[in-house]
Amino acid sequence: MQSFHNNWGPRVNIIEVLLQTEILKIKQRFCFNCSILETILRKDTVEHIWDSMKKKYQGTIRAKRQQFQTLRSEFEMLRMKSGELIIDYFSRTMKIVNKM
């Protein structure tokens, strides 16, 4: 039994190195956010991956939704000022739209 493990030891190390190399290639090829890929690799099932991603990004979604609502109200309240050039009004309008 001991000799079996001794014979496979170097091969296991080579397999681990090859696996790490392939993971690095995946990260580079698909431009994954490293934390996302690491989260995916640590989970056992698709359900666990999905739950983890929902928890991670739920706060971000809420913040973006709130920011969008604020920008929307700014856009709705936007009025041309007295004596303002159309190009200036258009510029202010586009600044808000581009933030959306």
HUVEN-V965530 format. One record per helix or strand. SS is the DSSP state (2 for helix, 1 for strand). FROM is the first residue (numbers start at 1). TO is the last residue. Records with the same first field share a line. If there is no record, write none. Layout:
SS: FROM-TO, FROM-TO
//
This chain:
2: 2-30, 34-42, 46-77, 86-99
//
